[in-house]
Amino acid sequence: MLINRHLIDPMDFKVEELDEIFSLAEKIIKNPKKYSKICDGKILATLFYEPSTRTRFSFESAMMRLGGNVLGFSEPNSSSASKGETLADTIKMVSIYSDVIAMRHPKEGAARVASLYSKVPVINAGDGGHQHPTQTLTDLLTIKNLKGNLKNKTIGLCGDLKFGRTVHSLIKAMSRYEGNEFILISPKELKVPDYIKEQVLEKNNIKFREVEALEDVIEELDILYMTRIQKERFFNEEEYLRLKDSYILNMEKMDKAKNDMIVMHPLPRVNEIDMEVDNDSRASYFKQAEFGMYVRMALICKLLGVEEC
């Protein structure tokens, strides 16, 4: 049972519990009208201590499509935090007024602290560079829906693999399903951290290899997960300029890929996916954003215990 649980880390829920969420999300996708009033009288509080467009809108749209209401703030200056109120006191107050809380905060671990003081379920909508569990749920639902299941996939992760929290979470999550293997595509400066390789991949005997050129491996992939190469991570601009064009996905590279490969991206993109790729049927990043709304609808229902009409 997921009722009244918190979701702070993508690994908080068992695989079987994730399957419950995905199953409900797929029911909602097939018949959204059936669930359009299921959260009537329920309130979602969105506490966003740092700016966000997609994640906040996705949560708010999810609750409204379930027939519920939303309150909250989109930046700390419009809350009592600007007066010096502690996070603990804010959460104590907000949990009086709401039934579930979605919170984004720039400090790692803030969501975990919030869960200690809340009377209602807390959903981590991103805490610094640490965790973003509903993005992971979004990614898993996208793969399950578009590829049929979450097993036996060759997954290429491309770009900033060192600092990208979505990449780390997806590796952890997909490592729980049998037969998956990873191709890690990045410049040496932005390789996946050793602790991810040691504690997740090597520990669980999961196949992976590291390469620097996307075009060398794209034909092997079932899933290509693109991320932005961040200029600010390089020590000198010359090194950045040398590498940045290697990680722009265009139709020339797409022509080498499987006909049923899907391209994912947590968004926002800058220039790492050419806009001409948007017209390719394998481009799945905007569908991915839509699946994010549906998986959040299912998650809210599960935490509130209202999934059955």
N, C-alpha and C positions, 0 to 999 in steps of 0.2 A: 504493500500500500504506500502510495506517495503523498497521501493527504497530510497537510501541515508540515511537510519536509522542507528544508532549505536546499537550494542548489547554489553552491559556492564554487565548486571545482567540477570539471567535466567527469571526474572519476567518482563523484559522490554516489551515483546511481549504478546499480548492477546492470549488466547487459540485458537481463530479462526485463528490468524496469525501463530501460531505454526502448526496448521493443514495444512495451505498452504505450509509451508516448508516441512512437512512430506509427503504431497501428491506429491510434486515435486520430493523429494528424491526417492520415490517409482517409479515414472516414469523413473528417471535416472537409477535406479537399473534394471528395465525391458528392457530399451533400451539405454544403455550408448553411443552407436555410434551416436545416434540422437543429443546428447549434446556435442560431442567431439570437436566442433569448435565454440561453442556458445560464448566463451569469447576471441575469436581471437582479438588481439590488446589491450586486457586489462591486467593490471599489478597488482599483489598482492604483497604488501610489508610485509615481516615477520620480525618483530622486537622483537627478543628474548633476553631480558636482563638477563635471567637466562637459564640454560641448559634445553633442552627438546628434546626428540627423537620422541616419538609417535605423540605428538600434532603438532610439526613443520612439520614433514614429512607428516602428514595427511592433513594439510592445503596446503602444496606445491604440493602434489600429486593431491589433489582436483582441484587446479587451472590448473595444467598441463593437467589433464584429460578433462578439459573444453576447452582446446586449448589456455589458457592464459599463461602469463609469470610471473616469480617470481624474486624478488630481496629482499635483506635484510641481516641481520646478525644473527648469532646463539649465540653470547655472546657479552657483552658490550665492551670488550677490542678491538673488531674489528670494533668499531664504534667511532664517534666523542664524545661519552659520556666519553671515556677515556681521552679526552682533556678538559673535564669540560663543554661540551655543555649541556644546560638544556633540559629536556624532551620536553618542549613547543617548543623550537627551532628545535629540531629533528623532531617533528611531523609536524611543519609548512613546513620544507624542504621536508620530505618524501611524504607529501600529494600533493606536486607539481609534484613529479615523478611517482605517483602511482594512482590507481583507488579505491583501498580498502586496509586497513591495518589490519593485525592480530598481536597483541602485547601481549607478556608475560612479566611480570615485578614482581620483588620480593616485591614491596611495595603495600599494599592495597590501592585502590583508584586511582592508577596510570592510569588505563584505562579510568576512568571517566575524569581525567585531560586531557588525550590525546584527548578525544572526543571534548573538548572545543576549541582546537587549530587546529583541522583537517578540511580540506576542503572535505575530502572523508570519507566514512563509516569506523568506527573503530570497530573491533571485539576483545573483551577481550578474550585472549587465556590463562588467568590465572593471577590473581594479588594477589600474596602472598597466604595467607590462606583464602582469602576472597571469590572470585567468579571464576567459570570456566564454563561459560554458554554453550559453545559448547559441553562440556562433558555431561551436562544435556540434551541437544538436542539429543546427541548420545544415552543416556540411554533411553529416551522416544521413539525414533525411534526403538530401539532394542525391547523394550517391545511391541510396537504397531505391529511391523512386526512379531514377534515370538508368541505373545499371542493374536493377532487379534484386540485388542483395549486397551485403557488405563483406563478402568473402572472396578470396582468390583473385584479388585485383593487383595490378602493377600501377603504383601511384607515383607520379613524378611531382616533386615539390620544387618549385623554381623561384629563385630570387634571394630575398633576405631571409635566410634560414637561421640566422643567429639570434636576431632580436624579435622575429615574428611570433607572437604568442599563439596565433591561430595555427601556425605550422606545428609548434610543439604539442598543442592540444590534439590536433588531428592525428599526429603520429601515435600518441598515447592511446587515443580512442580506437583507431583502426587496428592497432596492435592486439586488441582484444578479440579480433575476429580472425579465424583461421585462414591460412594460405595467402595472406597479403604480403607484398614486398614493396620496398621503397627505393626509388632512385632520387638521390638528393643532388639537385642541380644548383650550383652557386659558385661565386668566386671564392677563393680560399679565405678571403677576409671575412666572409659572411656564412661560413659553414655551420651546420647544426652543432650546438654545444656538445662537448664530450659527454656530459652527464645524461643527455637524451640518448646518445648512442650506447652508452654503457649500461644505464639503468633500465632502459626500455627495449631497445633493439637487440643488443647482444645478450642481455639477461634472459630474454624470451626466445632466443635463437631465431630471430626474424631476419630474413634476407634483406640486405640493403647494400647499395654502393654509392660512392660519391663521384660526381663528374662536374666538369665546368662548362661543357657545351650542350645546350638544349637540343640542337639539331642532330647530335650524335645518338640521342636516345629516344626522341619523340615517337618514332615508329613502334616502340615497344609498349607504349603507355596505354592503359585503359582510362586513366584519369590524369589530367594535368592541372595542378593547383598552382596558379601564378601568384606571386607577391611582388610588391614594389621594391626595386633596388633604391636604397635611401642614400642620396648623395652625402648627407651629413655624417654617415658612418665611415667615410673614407678619410684617410690622413692627408691625401693630396688629390687635387682635382684631376691631375693627369691620369692617375690610377682609375678614378671613377669613369673618365671619358673613354679609357681603354676598354672597360668592361660593360658599360651600360647598354650598348646596342646589341650585345650578345643575348640580352634577355628581353628583347622586344618580340612578342609573338605576332607574326604576320602571316599572310596567306601562303607565302613561300614555304614557311616552316609547317603550316597546317597541311599542306599538300603531301607531306611525308607521313602524316599521322594516320592511324586507323580510322575507318569510316564511322566507327561508333565510339571513338574516344570523346570524353566530355572535358570541356575547359571550365575550371572554376576559379573564382577570385573572391576574397572576402570584401573587396571594395573599401575605400575608393581606389580607383586606378589613376595613374598619371599618364605615362606613355608606354607602359609595359605590355599592353595589348592594343594593337592597331585597331582603329575603329572599323576597318573593313572586315575584321573577324566577327563583328557583331552579327553580320548577316549569315554567318555559317551556322548550320543546324546544330553543330557541336558546341557552340558558345552557350554556356549554361549559367553564367554569373548573374544574369537578371532573374532567371528562374530560381536560382539559388536564394536571392533576396526575397522572392515571393514565398518559397518554402520556409524561410525564416519566420515569416508572419504566421504560417500555419502551425509550425512546431511550437511557437510561443503560445498560440491558442490552446493547443493540446496540453502543454505544460501547465498553463494557468488552470485549466479544467482539472487536471490530475491533482495539483496541490490544493485546490479548493474542494476536491471530492464531488465535483458536479458533472462528471463526464457522461453520465447517463441521463437522457431526457425523461 
